[in-house]
């Protein structure tokens, strides 16, 4: 049985029926030796149950490895590497915290974040990312790209590595596809999805 040290993970025996396909997720994630990523990706086509979202994202972003034989060792290595990173950035730290607080204020009562702790998590994750990637400048968009991980993933180091993986995939996509290709692809998806418009 999969043991995820996350507050939202609910063991298979105590799941609810609000997400009928979640049995398949549990079958895939409860594998003792190997997690079948292709099967996991297929399961995700109809959404991901809230209590499993963090672990599914970690597998899909390559943070957790399909071969489960070294789970604990790899998790400890990630935590150690993250603890050794510089999570301060004099130029950006104040801006990040200000932008996060501004975003929380804009969301008002609908803000799902912990306004006392999460600004510091955003600041640490984004500063660590910027310090590790000197060629990237801070933009407020980084907060919105980081937000799902801060909200969903309990361990800050896992949230960082998910954010880093997402940013790497975005960077790879933009380096391969020109803006014209992206617009063309969007238009073809749009026409196939809504042909009457």
C-alpha positions in Angstrom: 0.0 0.0 0.0 1.3 3.4 -0.9 2.4 5.5 2.1 2.4 9.2 1.2 3.3 11.6 4.0 0.7 14.1 2.8 -2.2 15.4 4.8 -4.7 14.9 1.9 -3.8 11.3 1.1 -6.7 9.0 2.2 -5.9 5.3 2.2 -7.9 3.1 -0.2 -10.2 1.8 2.5 -11.5 5.2 3.5 -12.1 6.8 0.1 -15.5 8.4 -0.8 -17.7 7.8 -3.8 -17.6 11.3 -5.2 -15.0 10.2 -7.7 -16.0 6.8 -9.1 -12.8 6.2 -11.1 -10.6 6.6 -8.0 -10.3 2.9 -7.5 -8.2 2.7 -10.6 -5.9 5.4 -9.2 -5.5 3.4 -6.0 -4.7 0.3 -8.0 -2.0 2.1 -9.9 -0.5 4.0 -6.9 -0.7 1.1 -4.5 1.7 -1.0 -6.6 4.6 -2.1 -4.4 7.3 -2.3 -7.1 6.4 -0.2 -10.1 3.9 2.5 -10.9 2.6 2.2 -14.5 2.9 5.8 -15.7 1.0 5.2 -19.0 -2.0 3.8 -17.0 -1.7 6.7 -14.5 -1.9 9.2 -17.4 -5.0 7.5 -18.8 -6.6 7.6 -15.4 -6.0 11.4 -15.3 -8.0 12.1 -18.5 -11.2 12.5 -16.4 -9.6 14.4 -13.5 -7.6 13.5 -10.4 -9.2 13.0 -7.0 -8.2 15.9 -4.6 -6.6 13.6 -2.0 -4.4 12.0 -4.6 -3.5 15.1 -6.7 -0.2 15.8 -5.0 1.2 12.3 -5.5 -0.1 12.0 -9.1 1.5 15.3 -10.0 4.8 14.2 -8.5 4.7 11.0 -10.7 3.6 12.9 -13.9 6.3 15.6 -13.4 9.0 13.0 -12.9 9.6 13.9 -9.2 8.6 10.4 -8.0 10.1 7.6 -10.1 8.0 4.7 -11.4 10.5 2.2 -9.8 9.5 2.3 -6.2 12.5 0.4 -4.8 14.3 3.6 -3.8 11.4 5.8 -2.8 12.6 6.7 0.7 16.2 7.3 -0.4 15.2 9.6 -3.3 12.8 11.5 -1.1 15.6 12.1 1.5 18.0 13.2 -1.2 15.4 15.7 -2.6 14.9 17.1 0.9 18.6 17.4 1.5 19.3 19.1 -1.8 16.5 21.5 -1.2 17.6 22.3 2.3 21.1 23.2 0.9 19.7 25.6 -1.7 19.8 29.4 -1.2 16.2 30.4 -0.8 16.9 34.1 -0.4 17.2 36.7 -3.1 17.6 40.2 -1.9 16.3 41.7 -5.2 13.2 39.5 -5.5 12.2 38.3 -2.0 10.3 41.5 -1.1 8.6 41.7 -4.5 7.5 38.1 -4.3 6.0 38.4 -0.8 4.3 41.7 -1.8 2.9 40.1 -5.0 1.7 37.0 -3.1 0.0 39.2 -0.5 -1.6 41.3 -3.2 -2.9 38.2 -4.9 -4.3 36.9 -1.7 -6.1 40.2 -1.1 -7.5 40.1 -4.6 -8.9 36.6 -3.9 -10.4 37.8 -0.6 -12.7 35.3 1.0 -12.1 32.9 -1.8 -8.4 32.6 -1.0 -7.7 29.0 -0.1 -4.1 29.6 1.0 -2.8 30.0 4.5 -2.1 33.7 4.6 0.3 33.4 7.5 2.5 30.7 6.2 2.1 30.4 2.4 3.7 33.7 1.4 7.0 32.4 2.9 6.6 29.1 1.0 6.1 31.0 -2.3 9.1 33.2 -1.5 11.4 30.3 -0.7 10.4 28.2 -3.7 10.6 31.0 -6.2 13.8 32.4 -4.8 15.4 28.9 -4.8 14.3 28.5 -8.5 15.6 31.9 -9.5 19.0 31.3 -7.7 19.3 27.9 -9.5 18.4 29.5 -12.9 20.3 32.8 -13.2 19.1 33.3 -16.7 15.5 33.7 -15.6 14.2 37.0 -14.2 11.3 37.2 -11.7 7.9 37.8 -13.2 4.6 37.7 -11.2 3.4 34.9 -13.5 5.8 32.6 -11.5 3.5 32.9 -8.5 0.5 31.7 -10.4 2.5 28.8 -11.9 3.8 27.9 -8.4 0.4 28.2 -6.7 -1.1 24.8 -7.4 2.0 23.1 -5.9 2.1 25.3 -2.8 -1.6 24.6 -2.2 -1.6 20.9 -2.9 1.8 19.6 -1.8 2.6 19.6 1.9 6.4 19.3 1.7 8.0 22.4 0.5 10.9 20.6 -1.2 8.4 18.5 -3.3 6.5 21.6 -4.2 9.8 23.2 -5.4 10.8 20.2 -7.5 7.3 20.0 -9.1 7.5 23.7 -9.9 11.0 23.3 -11.3 9.9 20.4 -13.5 6.9 22.4 -14.8 9.1 25.4 -15.6 11.6 23.1 -17.4 8.7 21.6 -19.5 7.4 25.1 -20.3 10.9 26.3 -21.3 11.4 23.2 -23.5 8.0 23.8 -25.2 8.8 27.4 -26.0 12.3 26.6 -27.3 10.9 24.0 -29.7 7.7 25.7 -30.9 7.6 29.2 -32.3 4.8 31.6 -31.6 3.4 31.1 -35.1 3.3 27.3 -34.5 1.6 27.7 -31.2 -1.1 30.0 -32.6 -1.6 27.6 -35.5 -1.9 24.7 -33.1 -4.4 26.6 -30.9 -6.5 27.5 -33.9 -6.7 24.0 -35.1 -7.7 22.7 -31.6 -10.2 25.5 -31.3 -11.8 24.7 -34.7 -12.0 21.0 -34.0 -13.4 21.6 -30.5 -15.9 24.3 -31.5 -16.4 24.1 -35.3 -19.6 26.2 -35.3 -17.7 29.3 -34.1 
